[in-house]
Amino acid sequence: MPTRKVFEDDDEYPAGDRWEALAWEVPKSDEYPTGLKYSFQYLGPADEEILRYDNANDAHGVGRHHRHYRGAVDGIEFEGLRSHIEQFLSEVEEIHEQEFA
């Protein structure tokens, strides 16, 4: 099965902070047992990474599904693409309201 993009979206706030989210359907493997590869990121006005959700690898020892927040990395539960995107966007909104609104 070839790789197929299944989700892509982004948005930018007036303050210059922005988010982007991508997800691909990939062949199921040891690396991607769900058959899904994703990366969602939230960047500040100077393009500094604030928040990222991804499943690129478990190099951090916290599990395949993890979130990066200002340099810290924590494992997170994955209950499906839709709920993961909703969780990410909820967190983006909260950070935006606290720091840039």
C-alpha positions, 0 to 999 in steps of 0.5 A, a space after each residue: 500500500 502506498 503512503 496516502 495523505 489523509 489529513 492536512 490543515 493549518 491556521 495562523 492567528 493575527 499575532 503570528 502564531 500558527 499551527 499545522 497538522 498532517 497525517 498519512 496512511 502508511 503500511 502497517 509495520 513495527 514502526 507504525 502499527 496503527 498504519 498512521 503517521 502524523 505530525 501536528 505542530 504549533 509555532 510561535 510568532 518567531 517560528 519557535 516550536 511551542 507544541 508538537 504531537 507526533 509518532 515518528 519514533 520512540 527515541 525519547 523512551 515515552 512511547 510512540 505517541 508523544 507530545 513535545 511542549 517547550 522542550 519536554 517530551 511526554 507520552 500521550 494516549 492515541 484513541 484515533 486521529 479525530 480525537 487526537 486532532 481535537 485534543 491538539 487543537 484544544 491545547 493550541 487554543 488554550 496556549 494561544 489565549 494565555 500567551 498571544 491573545 
